[in-house]
Amino acid sequence: MSKRLPKMKTDKEAERFLDSDLSEYIDKENFLPTTFEFAPKDKSINLRLSEDLLQAIKKASKRRGMSYQKYIREALERSLKKDAA
């Protein structure tokens, strides 16, 4: 079990904390894996889908409160994680 992250009230406290060895804080409770969502979207692709599939994607993305493009990117990332496992 790792240590819980301390509460920091000033930038100086945070800087001192970040300069220390953080390995004892690393676990699923303190940190979550990041996604490609933060990377710049500088490439585009063309993808042909059936009308029914596109409508199903749009409906599912709306339920999750996101754009259908972001929903597709997340689906691609999940697929890559499964392949890596």
KERO-875687 format. One record per residue (C-alpha): x, y, z; residue in one letter; residue number from 1. Coordinates in Angstrom, 3 decimals. Layout:
BEGIN
ATOM       px       py       pz rest  nr
ATOM        X        Y        Z    A NUM
...
This chain:
BEGIN
ATOM       px       py       pz rest  nr
ATOM    0.000    0.000    0.000    M   1
ATOM    1.365    3.383   -0.913    S   2
ATOM    1.311    6.597    1.043    K   3
ATOM   -1.471    9.104    0.501    R   4
ATOM   -0.568   12.348   -1.220    L   5
ATOM   -0.051   15.218    1.245    P   6
ATOM   -2.142   18.372    1.174    K   7
ATOM   -0.108   21.341   -0.005    M   8
ATOM   -1.075   24.942    0.628    K   9
ATOM    1.655   26.810   -1.234    T  10
ATOM    3.558   26.544   -4.490    D  11
ATOM    6.784   26.188   -2.505    K  12
ATOM    5.412   23.107   -0.697    E  13
ATOM    4.390   21.606   -4.038    A  14
ATOM    7.809   22.314   -5.566    E  15
ATOM    9.602   20.679   -2.619    R  16
ATOM    7.290   17.688   -2.879    F  17
ATOM    7.894   17.301   -6.629    L  18
ATOM   11.669   17.477   -6.095    D  19
ATOM   11.543   14.442   -3.781    S  20
ATOM   11.394   10.713   -4.568    D  21
ATOM    7.724   10.011   -5.376    L  22
ATOM    7.999    6.247   -5.905    S  23
ATOM    6.277    5.468   -2.593    E  24
ATOM    3.182    7.366   -3.791    Y  25
ATOM    2.705    5.523   -7.076    I  26
ATOM   -0.340    3.262   -7.241    D  27
ATOM   -3.803    3.236   -8.797    K  28
ATOM   -5.288    5.157   -5.879    E  29
ATOM   -3.050    8.209   -6.334    N  30
ATOM   -2.503    8.279  -10.089    F  31
ATOM   -4.547    7.331  -13.109    L  32
ATOM   -3.103    6.471  -16.498    P  33
ATOM   -3.317    9.259  -19.022    T  34
ATOM   -4.661    9.020  -22.531    T  35
ATOM   -3.775   10.379  -25.933    F  36
ATOM   -6.600   12.904  -25.498    E  37
ATOM   -4.103   15.534  -24.315    F  38
ATOM   -1.853   15.150  -27.355    A  39
ATOM   -2.335   17.629  -30.198    P  40
ATOM   -4.660   16.394  -32.929    K  41
ATOM   -2.535   17.242  -35.919    D  42
ATOM   -3.447   14.322  -38.188    K  43
ATOM   -6.779   13.423  -39.712    S  44
ATOM   -8.119   10.252  -41.281    I  45
ATOM  -11.038    9.450  -43.551    N  46
ATOM  -13.168    6.540  -42.462    L  47
ATOM  -16.189    5.106  -44.208    R  48
ATOM  -18.944    3.786  -41.931    L  49
ATOM  -22.458    2.587  -42.540    S  50
ATOM  -25.162    5.098  -41.641    E  51
ATOM  -26.462    2.698  -38.968    D  52
ATOM  -23.032    2.364  -37.305    L  53
ATOM  -22.461    6.128  -37.332    L  54
ATOM  -25.883    6.757  -35.785    Q  55
ATOM  -25.194    4.136  -33.096    A  56
ATOM  -21.830    5.807  -32.327    I  57
ATOM  -23.443    9.242  -32.115    K  58
ATOM  -26.172    7.914  -29.818    K  59
ATOM  -23.642    6.202  -27.525    A  60
ATOM  -21.398    9.280  -27.435    S  61
ATOM  -24.370   11.497  -26.565    K  62
ATOM  -25.199    9.230  -23.603    R  63
ATOM  -21.625    9.723  -22.395    R  64
ATOM  -21.804   13.487  -22.955    G  65
ATOM  -19.005   13.730  -25.515    M  66
ATOM  -18.519   14.314  -29.198    S  67
ATOM  -18.639   11.277  -31.449    Y  68
ATOM  -15.057   11.945  -32.602    Q  69
ATOM  -13.795   11.779  -29.016    K  70
ATOM  -15.869    8.642  -28.465    Y  71
ATOM  -14.188    6.992  -31.477    I  72
ATOM  -10.710    8.048  -30.242    R  73
ATOM  -11.445    6.501  -26.830    E  74
ATOM  -12.633    3.290  -28.492    A  75
ATOM   -9.386    3.128  -30.463    L  76
ATOM   -7.329    3.664  -27.284    E  77
ATOM   -9.246    0.916  -25.439    R  78
ATOM   -8.564   -1.436  -28.346    S  79
ATOM   -4.831   -0.655  -28.190    L  80
ATOM   -4.741   -1.303  -24.418    K  81
ATOM   -6.407   -4.705  -24.925    K  82
ATOM   -3.907   -5.606  -27.661    D  83
ATOM   -0.983   -4.626  -25.411    A  84
ATOM   -2.201   -6.829  -22.548    A  85
